[in-house]
Amino acid sequence: MSSSNIEGKRFLEELKARRAKLDAAISAIEEVIGEHAAVDERPRHLPGNLPYRGMTTVASAILLLKTVGKPMLTADMTKVLREGGVQTNSKNFYRTLYNTLNNRLDKEMTKVGGKWGLKEWEQKKVE
């Protein structure tokens, strides 16, 4: 097998993995805004539906907020992140997420009313 053929197969596999993550992110957003796509009836336990698996709490929260594009409540974020594959040993993931995001306040995170947002959103308003 030629090296270009191997590279092509790798590229294709990477695209498929990205597509699976995008499908999962779209599903999560649809749940948050209350819309359900009738087209995608895949079970939630499939690996392609776990976009936050293996990510840190901060990284998964940032990705979620970037994907949704608007501020979210801690409770809503907790639900979506757990369903999206965040793994934790915490007995109270809500508290863990809240404290983690609060520690990142004025760095990556900001508060918009009672909801969490991204600091970069504030910077875009100024520009």
Secondary structure, 3 states (H helix, E strand, C coil): CCHHHHHHHHHHHHHHHHHHHHHHHHHHHHHHHCCCCCCCCCCCCCHHHCCCCCCCHHHHHHHHHHHHCCCECHHHHHHHHHHCCCCCCCCCHHHHHHHHHHHCECCCEEEECCEEEEHHHHHHHHC
